[in-house]
Amino acid sequence: MIEVITYAECLLRVPDEENYEHFIEDELRQLLGEIITEQIVSIDKPVRNPANWSLETRVLAKFILNIPEHEPLKKVEDYLEDVVPFLKRHVPKCNHIASTKIVQMKRALHTE
């Protein structure tokens, strides 16, 4: 398992302009397992996306990702290209990952 601690700026769909902060907090706080929300740094006011007319808000959050290893001999840094697709798959209502800043990447050792 590759553990990644990262800040990510995401564009998330919201149902309406009322209570959007509460909606985002609930969506991100319920994440468990492969991705955990450690901290929500900021949530912008929602705007209408002119391309698809969805209501989106820009969210900056700190996540802990647990990316499964497919090749045990692959170097940890080779998993860099997997971070953004992993976030897009696991962050609910995610339209786009605008940017990421990786704080730490490491191979999690399982001891039993």
Order of alpha helices (4+ residues) and beta strands (2+ residues): beta-alpha-beta-beta-beta-alpha-beta
